[in-house]
Amino acid sequence: YPLCALAVSDERPVSTQSTMGGTSVRQDEGSTVHAELKENHSKSINPKTHPPPQDLWKWIDDNSESLVPPICNKLMVGNGADFKIMFVGGRSRNERGDYHVEAGEEFFYQLKGDMVLKVKDGDEFKDINIREGEVYLHPPYVPHSPQTRA
């Protein structure tokens, strides 16, 4: 059955001469972003939003009941975080009629089967086919509707 991993960032990338909440940010030649940390900035890992490494296929197997109708999706990482990893699956055809947007880029990795990502690119509607084993990075604020094939 089709299975797609999605990674979504709610924040746009930091540009070379930006400021974040009054904090000066610069980007060096190695594309590493450096920012001065505020005194109250958290320096610990929250296991609810950033769990330890996991065996991907074991997680999929353990959560397979959520990847079939009527649910067809499960959030793996990112409950309350700026970056999320979600899995969408199902044994049947998923023909969403709605389009949605994300504030950040959305990364698609088609693990099993094929899918089509219906997009509204300006005034034009297009289909982006994503086949098993392929990846695709969708830009922020572009309406889209992911659909699986049976």
Contacts in CASP RR format, 6 or more apart in sequence:
PFRMAT RR
TARGET T0000
AUTHOR 0000-0000-0000
METHOD contacts of the structure
MODEL  1
YPLCALAVSDERPVSTQSTMGGTSVRQDEGSTVHAELKENHSKSINPKTH
PPPQDLWKWIDDNSESLVPPICNKLMVGNGADFKIMFVGGRSRNERGDYH
VEAGEEFFYQLKGDMVLKVKDGDEFKDINIREGEVYLHPPYVPHSPQTRA
1 67 0 8 1.000
1 68 0 8 1.000
1 89 0 8 1.000
1 90 0 8 1.000
1 91 0 8 1.000
1 112 0 8 1.000
1 113 0 8 1.000
2 89 0 8 1.000
2 90 0 8 1.000
2 94 0 8 1.000
2 110 0 8 1.000
2 112 0 8 1.000
2 113 0 8 1.000
2 114 0 8 1.000
2 115 0 8 1.000
2 148 0 8 1.000
2 149 0 8 1.000
3 60 0 8 1.000
3 67 0 8 1.000
3 87 0 8 1.000
3 88 0 8 1.000
3 89 0 8 1.000
3 90 0 8 1.000
3 110 0 8 1.000
3 111 0 8 1.000
3 112 0 8 1.000
3 113 0 8 1.000
4 87 0 8 1.000
4 88 0 8 1.000
4 89 0 8 1.000
4 108 0 8 1.000
4 109 0 8 1.000
4 110 0 8 1.000
4 111 0 8 1.000
4 115 0 8 1.000
4 130 0 8 1.000
4 146 0 8 1.000
4 148 0 8 1.000
5 85 0 8 1.000
5 86 0 8 1.000
5 87 0 8 1.000
5 108 0 8 1.000
5 109 0 8 1.000
5 111 0 8 1.000
6 84 0 8 1.000
6 85 0 8 1.000
6 86 0 8 1.000
6 87 0 8 1.000
6 88 0 8 1.000
6 106 0 8 1.000
6 107 0 8 1.000
6 108 0 8 1.000
6 109 0 8 1.000
6 146 0 8 1.000
7 83 0 8 1.000
7 84 0 8 1.000
7 85 0 8 1.000
7 86 0 8 1.000
7 106 0 8 1.000
7 107 0 8 1.000
7 109 0 8 1.000
8 83 0 8 1.000
8 84 0 8 1.000
8 85 0 8 1.000
8 86 0 8 1.000
8 102 0 8 1.000
8 104 0 8 1.000
8 105 0 8 1.000
8 106 0 8 1.000
8 107 0 8 1.000
9 82 0 8 1.000
9 83 0 8 1.000
9 104 0 8 1.000
9 105 0 8 1.000
10 82 0 8 1.000
10 83 0 8 1.000
10 84 0 8 1.000
10 102 0 8 1.000
10 103 0 8 1.000
10 104 0 8 1.000
11 82 0 8 1.000
11 103 0 8 1.000
11 104 0 8 1.000
12 103 0 8 1.000
12 104 0 8 1.000
12 140 0 8 1.000
14 20 0 8 1.000
14 25 0 8 1.000
14 27 0 8 1.000
14 33 0 8 1.000
14 35 0 8 1.000
15 27 0 8 1.000
16 26 0 8 1.000
16 27 0 8 1.000
17 26 0 8 1.000
18 25 0 8 1.000
19 25 0 8 1.000
20 35 0 8 1.000
23 35 0 8 1.000
23 36 0 8 1.000
23 37 0 8 1.000
23 38 0 8 1.000
24 35 0 8 1.000
24 36 0 8 1.000
25 33 0 8 1.000
25 34 0 8 1.000
25 35 0 8 1.000
26 33 0 8 1.000
26 34 0 8 1.000
27 33 0 8 1.000
27 34 0 8 1.000
28 34 0 8 1.000
37 43 0 8 1.000
46 81 0 8 1.000
48 79 0 8 1.000
48 80 0 8 1.000
49 77 0 8 1.000
49 78 0 8 1.000
49 79 0 8 1.000
49 80 0 8 1.000
49 81 0 8 1.000
50 77 0 8 1.000
50 78 0 8 1.000
50 81 0 8 1.000
51 77 0 8 1.000
54 76 0 8 1.000
59 76 0 8 1.000
60 67 0 8 1.000
60 87 0 8 1.000
60 111 0 8 1.000
63 74 0 8 1.000
63 76 0 8 1.000
63 87 0 8 1.000
65 71 0 8 1.000
66 72 0 8 1.000
66 73 0 8 1.000
66 74 0 8 1.000
67 73 0 8 1.000
67 74 0 8 1.000
67 87 0 8 1.000
67 88 0 8 1.000
67 89 0 8 1.000
67 90 0 8 1.000
68 89 0 8 1.000
68 90 0 8 1.000
68 91 0 8 1.000
69 90 0 8 1.000
69 91 0 8 1.000
69 92 0 8 1.000
72 88 0 8 1.000
72 89 0 8 1.000
72 90 0 8 1.000
72 94 0 8 1.000
73 86 0 8 1.000
73 87 0 8 1.000
73 88 0 8 1.000
73 89 0 8 1.000
74 86 0 8 1.000
74 87 0 8 1.000
75 84 0 8 1.000
75 85 0 8 1.000
75 86 0 8 1.000
76 85 0 8 1.000
76 86 0 8 1.000
76 87 0 8 1.000
77 83 0 8 1.000
77 84 0 8 1.000
77 85 0 8 1.000
78 84 0 8 1.000
78 85 0 8 1.000
88 94 0 8 1.000
88 146 0 8 1.000
88 148 0 8 1.000
89 148 0 8 1.000
90 148 0 8 1.000
91 150 0 8 1.000
92 150 0 8 1.000
93 147 0 8 1.000
93 148 0 8 1.000
93 149 0 8 1.000
93 150 0 8 1.000
94 146 0 8 1.000
94 147 0 8 1.000
94 148 0 8 1.000
95 147 0 8 1.000
96 145 0 8 1.000
96 146 0 8 1.000
96 147 0 8 1.000
97 145 0 8 1.000
98 145 0 8 1.000
99 118 0 8 1.000
99 120 0 8 1.000
99 143 0 8 1.000
99 144 0 8 1.000
99 145 0 8 1.000
100 143 0 8 1.000
100 144 0 8 1.000
100 145 0 8 1.000
101 140 0 8 1.000
101 141 0 8 1.000
101 142 0 8 1.000
101 143 0 8 1.000
101 144 0 8 1.000
102 138 0 8 1.000
102 140 0 8 1.000
102 141 0 8 1.000
103 140 0 8 1.000
103 141 0 8 1.000
104 140 0 8 1.000
104 141 0 8 1.000
105 137 0 8 1.000
105 138 0 8 1.000
105 139 0 8 1.000
105 140 0 8 1.000
106 137 0 8 1.000
106 138 0 8 1.000
106 140 0 8 1.000
106 144 0 8 1.000
107 135 0 8 1.000
107 136 0 8 1.000
107 137 0 8 1.000
107 138 0 8 1.000
108 115 0 8 1.000
108 117 0 8 1.000
108 130 0 8 1.000
108 135 0 8 1.000
108 136 0 8 1.000
108 137 0 8 1.000
108 138 0 8 1.000
108 146 0 8 1.000
109 133 0 8 1.000
109 134 0 8 1.000
109 135 0 8 1.000
110 130 0 8 1.000
110 131 0 8 1.000
110 132 0 8 1.000
110 133 0 8 1.000
110 134 0 8 1.000
110 135 0 8 1.000
111 132 0 8 1.000
111 133 0 8 1.000
112 132 0 8 1.000
113 131 0 8 1.000
113 132 0 8 1.000
113 148 0 8 1.000
113 149 0 8 1.000
114 129 0 8 1.000
114 130 0 8 1.000
114 131 0 8 1.000
114 132 0 8 1.000
114 148 0 8 1.000
114 149 0 8 1.000
115 129 0 8 1.000
115 130 0 8 1.000
115 146 0 8 1.000
115 147 0 8 1.000
115 148 0 8 1.000
115 149 0 8 1.000
116 127 0 8 1.000
116 128 0 8 1.000
116 129 0 8 1.000
116 130 0 8 1.000
116 146 0 8 1.000
116 147 0 8 1.000
116 149 0 8 1.000
117 127 0 8 1.000
117 128 0 8 1.000
117 129 0 8 1.000
117 130 0 8 1.000
117 136 0 8 1.000
117 138 0 8 1.000
117 144 0 8 1.000
117 145 0 8 1.000
117 146 0 8 1.000
117 147 0 8 1.000
118 125 0 8 1.000
118 126 0 8 1.000
118 127 0 8 1.000
118 128 0 8 1.000
118 144 0 8 1.000
118 145 0 8 1.000
118 146 0 8 1.000
118 147 0 8 1.000
119 125 0 8 1.000
119 126 0 8 1.000
119 127 0 8 1.000
119 128 0 8 1.000
119 138 0 8 1.000
119 142 0 8 1.000
119 143 0 8 1.000
119 144 0 8 1.000
119 145 0 8 1.000
120 126 0 8 1.000
120 142 0 8 1.000
120 143 0 8 1.000
120 144 0 8 1.000
121 142 0 8 1.000
128 136 0 8 1.000
130 136 0 8 1.000
138 144 0 8 1.000
END
